[in-house]
Amino acid sequence: MKKPRSECPHGAALLPAAGLRSSKKACEVCGEKEDLRVCQVCGHVACCESHNAHDTEHFEATGHAFIRPLTTGLFRRDPGWLWCYLCRAYLEG
C-alpha cells in the first residue's frame, strides 16, 4: 500500500509532482534496458532490484533517497509511485 508523500519526513512532498524524467534507455552502470528507475535527486538511471540493483547501489553511494520508474516511448504514462529508501515505502506519485 502506498502512503501519502506528505507523510514522508525525508522531503518527498518537496519533489516535483511530475518527477524527473530521462531520455536514457539503459542502466548507466550495466546497460540493462528493462525495469529502470530514475533518481529523483540527480536523474541517474539504474536497473531495479529484479536485475542488478544498481538503483540501490546509487542510493547507498549518494544518499539520494527517491526513485521512480523510468517511463519511455511515445506514451509516457504517469509513473504512479515514488520509492523512499529511508522510509522503505512506496509513496503516492
C-alpha positions as CSV (number, residue, x, y, z in Angstrom):
1,M,0.0,0.0,0.0
2,K,1.3,3.5,-0.9
3,K,1.4,6.2,1.7
4,P,0.9,9.9,1.0
5,R,4.0,11.8,0.1
6,S,3.2,14.3,2.8
7,E,3.8,11.6,5.4
8,C,7.4,11.1,4.4
9,P,9.7,13.0,6.7
10,H,12.6,13.0,4.2
11,G,11.3,15.6,1.8
12,A,9.2,13.7,-0.7
13,A,6.5,16.4,-0.6
14,L,9.0,18.9,-1.9
15,L,9.7,16.9,-5.1
16,P,8.0,18.0,-8.3
17,A,4.8,16.1,-8.8
18,A,5.7,15.0,-12.3
19,G,9.1,13.8,-11.2
20,L,12.4,13.9,-13.0
21,R,12.5,12.2,-16.4
22,S,15.3,11.0,-18.5
23,S,15.9,10.2,-22.2
24,K,18.4,7.5,-21.2
25,K,17.2,4.0,-22.2
26,A,19.6,1.8,-20.2
27,C,21.2,1.4,-16.8
28,E,24.2,3.7,-16.5
29,V,26.2,1.0,-14.8
30,C,25.5,-2.2,-16.6
31,G,23.4,-1.3,-19.7
32,E,20.3,-3.3,-18.6
33,K,17.2,-2.0,-20.6
34,E,14.3,-3.3,-18.5
35,D,12.8,-2.2,-15.2
36,L,14.7,1.0,-15.0
37,R,14.5,3.6,-12.2
38,V,15.4,7.3,-12.3
39,C,16.8,9.0,-9.2
40,Q,14.6,12.0,-8.3
41,V,17.5,14.0,-7.0
42,C,20.0,13.8,-9.8
43,G,18.4,11.9,-12.7
44,H,20.7,8.9,-12.6
45,V,19.2,5.9,-14.4
46,A,19.7,2.4,-12.9
47,C,18.3,-1.0,-13.0
48,C,16.0,-2.2,-10.2
49,E,16.3,-5.0,-7.6
50,S,15.0,-7.7,-10.0
51,H,18.1,-7.1,-12.1
52,N,21.4,-5.9,-10.7
53,A,20.1,-3.5,-8.1
54,H,22.1,-0.6,-9.3
55,D,19.3,1.8,-8.1
56,T,20.1,0.7,-4.5
57,E,23.8,1.0,-5.1
58,H,23.3,4.6,-6.2
59,F,21.3,5.3,-3.1
60,E,24.0,3.8,-0.9
61,A,26.7,5.7,-2.6
62,T,24.9,9.1,-2.7
63,G,22.2,9.1,-0.1
64,H,19.7,10.1,-2.8
65,A,16.6,8.6,-1.3
66,F,13.9,8.8,-4.0
67,I,13.4,6.9,-7.2
68,R,10.6,6.4,-9.7
69,P,10.1,4.0,-12.6
70,L,11.6,5.3,-15.8
71,T,8.9,5.8,-18.4
72,T,9.9,5.8,-22.1
73,G,8.4,5.8,-25.5
74,L,5.7,7.9,-27.2
75,F,3.1,7.3,-24.5
76,R,4.6,8.5,-21.2
77,R,2.4,7.3,-18.5
78,D,2.1,8.7,-15.1
79,P,4.9,7.0,-13.0
80,G,2.3,6.3,-10.4
81,W,4.6,5.8,-7.5
82,L,7.7,7.1,-5.8
83,W,10.0,5.0,-3.6
84,C,11.7,6.4,-0.5
85,Y,14.7,4.3,0.6
86,L,14.7,5.9,4.0
87,C,11.0,5.2,4.7
88,R,11.4,1.9,2.9
89,A,8.0,2.6,1.4
90,Y,6.1,3.3,-1.8
91,L,4.7,6.8,-1.8
92,E,1.8,8.1,-3.9
93,G,3.1,9.6,-7.1
